[in-house]
């Protein structure tokens, strides 16, 4: 009885969330059927579902989705490889921190899509421009979270490692990086959200294919059922990517209290 009650308590938040989504979709469909929504501009769920099946069946959504994910993956990887070392270096080298921090603060608030016209002049219209904008967008939160995580490394461990003659690289690899890993993974999750947003925004401005291009195309044509279908598929994929990243983070951090909290949150959510 106790085990069944505990299982029910763990499943209750997930069930509540599913019911909330179902209620939202039900209200949407009812409002569309009663013509309470703007006809043509806000299609019914039935029309969106038919459009989704057509896009999936023809392979159009798959080709464009893969183009977006490919550019996003390259940009996110470049952002990780750039942002994490910069953040850790800023934590360990005060002089470097004083040099880089003003640049990061100025760039962080800049809407990254404003860089597109300049990058188009340098690299032309195509994947390279999108990947560079995505990489810049992803690198900035990773710099911030890596710096924060490295600064949270226990000073006792740092002093102990240095007193034992550990090299600077050894301190970084054995002490600073494990201590900063929870914050770094949080930064990766934040960067993932920015990556998808910027990738789609870039494709709506300069791209030959991709989800952003598809959304812009159907919007210009007035095919709002297909536009919502593309948005629906993108939302599902984004949720799946975020859930996978949360699971991976909790697995990597099973030794850390944040990983234990994440696993408990996953069971509850």
N, C-alpha and C positions, 0 to 999 in steps of 0.2 A: 504493500500500500504506500509506504513511504517513498519507495523508488518510483512508483507510477506518478505520485504527486510531484516529485522533483522533476521528472521528465516533462510533466505538463507545465510546470512553472518555466522550464527552459524553453519550451515550444511556444508559450503564450505570446512573447513579443513578436516572434516571426509570424505567427498566425494573425496577430493584430495588424501588422504591416500589410500582409496579403489582403486582409479584409478592407483596409483603407484604400489600397490601390484598386481593388475590385469595385468598391463603392464609387471611387472617382470615375472609373471607366463606365460604370453603369449610369451615373449621372450624365456623363458626356453623351453616351448613346441615346439616352432618353431625351436630352435637350435637343440633340440633332434631329431625332425622329419627330419631335414636336415643333420643329422649325423655330426654336428659340435662338439658335445660333445663326450667324450670317451664312446664308446658303452660298455654297461655292468656296467661301473663304475658310470655313471651319467644317471639314467633311465629317461624316459619321465614322464610327469605329469600323463599321462593316465595309465602307468604301476604302478606308485605310488598310484593312486586312486584305481586301482584294488586290489593292495596289502592291502591297508587300509581297503577296504570293506571286504576282506577275514579275516584279523586280527580281525576286529570288529565282523564279523559274527561267527567266531569260539570261540570268547570270550577270545582269547589269549592275546590281548592287554589290555582287561579289568582287567584280573587277575594280570598281571604284573604291570599295571598302579596303581592299588589299593595297591600293595605291596610297590611301590615307595612312593606313597602319604602317606601311613600309617607310614612308617619309617620317612618320612619328617615331618609329623605332630607331632610325638612324639619328634623328635629332636628339632624342632622349639619351641614346648611348653617348653621343658626343657631349651632351650636357653633363652627364654623370662623370665622364672621363676628364672633363674640364673643371666642373664645379667642386667635386669632392676634394681633389688635390689642392685647389686654391683655398678652400675653406680650412682644411687642415694646416696648410702652410701659414695662413694668416694667424691661426691660433698659436703656432709654435714660433713664429718669427715676427716680433712686434714691429720691426721696421717695415717689413712687407705688408703687414696689416695696415699701417698708416698710409701706405702708398695705394693699396687696392681699395680700401673702404670707401673713399670719396667716389671712385668710379662706380662701385657697386650701388651706392646710394643714389647716384644720379641716373643710372641705367634702370634701376628697379622700377621706378615710377613711370618710365617711358613706355607708352603703348608700342609694343614690338612690331605691330603691323605697319607703323609709320616708317619702318626701315625698308619696307618692300620696294618702293620706287628706287631708292639708292642701290639696293642689292641687285635689282633687275638691271640697272645700268652696268654693274660690275660683272654679274654672272649670267645675265640673260633670264628669259622666262623659262621656268622648268623646275626640276626637283631640287637643284642645288640651292636656289634661293629659299625655297620653303624649309629645307633642312637646316640652313644656317639660322633662319629666324627662330625655328623651333629649338635649336641648340642653345641660342642665347637665352630664350625664355626659360628653358629647363635648367640651365646652369645657375641662374641667379638664386632661386630658392635653395638649390643644393649647396651653394656657397654659404648662404646664411645658416642653414640647418647643420652643415658640417662644422662650421665655425662654432656654433652654439654647443654642439655635442662635444667637440674637442675641449672646449673651455670647461665643460662639466666633468672632465676626467678627474678622478680623485687625486688631489695633490700628494697625498701620502704615497700612492703608487708611483707617481712621477719621481718624487724624491728618492724613493727606494731604488727604482730602476737606475737612476743616474748615479746614486751612491755606490751601486754595484758595478759601475763602469759600463753600463749599457750605452751603445752608441745612439746618436740622434735618430737614425733610421730604425734601430731596434725599439726605442721608446715609442716612436710613431706606430710601428707595426704591432707591438705587443701590448701597449698600454692605451695609447690615444685612440687608435682605430676601433678596438673593441668597445671602449667607453662611448665613442661617438656613434657607433652603429645604429642604436635606436633612433637617434635624431636624423641620421643619414637616410634611413629607410622611410621615416616620415617625410623628409624632403623629396625622396623619390616619388612618394604617393602624391604629394602636392604638385610636383613637376609633371606627373602623368596627366593630371587634370588640365594643367596649362597646355601640355603638349597637344592633346586632342582639340582643345579650343582654338589654339593658334594654327594648327594644321588645317582645320576646316576653314578658318578665316582666311588663311593664305590662299587656299584653293578657290575660294569665292572671288578672289581678286586676280590672281595670276596662276593658272594651272590648266592643263589640258584634260585632266581627269582627277577623280577623287570625290569623296562625299560632298565636300564644299561646292565643287563644280556641279555636281548632280543637283544639290539643293538649289543653287542659283539658277540652274537651267529650268527646273520645274517651276520655280517661283516666277521666272520671266514668262513661262508659257501659261501660267495660271492653273497648272495641274497640282492643286493643293493636296489632293489625296496622295499623290506620289511624293510630294514634298514631305508630308507628315510621315509617310512610310519610310522614307530615308532617315528622317529624324528618329523614328521609333527603333529602327534597326541599329542606328548609331548609339542610342541610349542603352539598348540591351548589351551591345558589345562593350561599351564603356563601363557598365556595371560589372560585367564579367571580368574585365581586366582589373578593376579595382578590387573585386573580391579575391581574385587570384593573387594579387599583390599583398593583400592583407593576410591571406593564408601563408604565403611564402615568408612574410615578415615574422609572423608568429612562430613559424618553424625555425627560422634562423635565430630567433631570440628566445627559444624555449628555456635557455639558461638565465634569461633576464626577466625581471618582474614585469616589464612592459609586455613581453611576449606572453607571459602567463595571463595578464589582464586581457590581451587581445584574443587569446583562445577562449577565455571565459565569455568575453563579449560576443565572439563568433557563435558560441553555443547558445547564448541568450538571444542573438539576433539573427 
